[in-house]
């Protein structure tokens, strides 16, 4: 675990830290990744390629995966960014992250890189 990522999470609101730590654990339980702080945000990197990124905003935590062009968006759960190669799950205060869905999403988008 990267101390810069730990510090990033520690600076968030308590509910956001709880979500971030659950997402972080989900990533590490399913993939062998390195954590790095890039562009001010925690990135999970596998073999030099970005797999996922955490972003904390005022009212939500966003978890973005890369190489997700083949994954269909799910209304209310998973949205596309840009050309659709990146997909995002947003979690707001009072909501629970769908960790089994996210673990499956990671297997589908990054698992092939292991």
Phi, psi and omega in degrees: 000136183275130182294330177293323177292318177301317179294321177301313181294321182296336181276359183268172175295153182306317181293326179290321178298319178298315178296313181300316180294323177293318178294318179300314179297320179298316179300310184291333180284339183251341186222153171265105183227162173253141176264135175219152174262110179236138179055029178079007182231151176290125176244146174251122189240138179228121180052042177080001181247138176293131178256315183204163178216144174259140175219126179254123175247177184304319188243007182200167169243128177250138178238113184250137174248150180257168177056042184248025181301330181274356182265126180283139174299152178239111182309131179079358182227312187226122181242157179269151172237148176055233182281359180098357179284343176246138178234148186229139170250127177253133178238127179252164180306134180090349178262153175257140174288135177279082187298321176298320177298315181294320177299317177295318178301316178296318178299321182286329185259327185243338185302331180288347181274353184285000000 
